[in-house]
């Protein structure tokens, strides 16, 4: 996985690119490349917190082309700092997590209940990094239409064996459970954020594993890798908020 940069909307923004190539298929909740099928790459791109485009899929396709990505792939957006992506491995399973918890949520919240905001919107973008300082954020203009809120916890998992369709879906459940466990352990009373995204990729060759629950061989490895990545990202986000609050 590589970290790449681009200039967009007056800011210097990061993205991670995994050029997996042929021989992989994935299950994903992402807007671009969501569902189950063969996938050659995964893109996780940072955008401004005040993201104003109403065509995020087109935006992702443009970004993928700019980074030389072709064929079927997965594209995700996030307002969290992609430069602070955490990567962890366990028994051959690799997981990366981009964690931003400005607005943590409980999945089953009372209808109409407002989610708490832990920090001002500008703290998500730009992040501290060795890259040049970007320009100050601009508020979204009314003429852009409805503001789409990018996901703030994006998870990418690579499993080095083949998984059945059921096991791929099971791996998403396992990874989500591990994510929530990590957030609670890091001191965030939530199940995630309202627009998290995930991608679990597995090899296409070899005998398909039928299970990926947390007590199966590969599911347990998925859980531990995701838990470690999300927990590290959540603790890092806590330190970031502490360092940047007035």
Secondary structure, DSSP 8 states (H G I E B T S, - for coil): -EEEEEEETTEEEEEEEEE--SSEEEEE--SBS-EEEE-SEEEEEE--TT---S-HHHHHHHHHHHTT--SSEEEEEESS-GGG-EEEEETTEEEEEEE--TT-B-SS--TT------S-GGGTSS---SS----------GGG-S----BSEEEEEEESS-B-HHHHHHHHHHHHHHHHHHHHHTT--SSB-TT-EEEEEEESSS--BS--STTSHHHHHHHHHHHHHHHHHHHHHHHHHHHH--
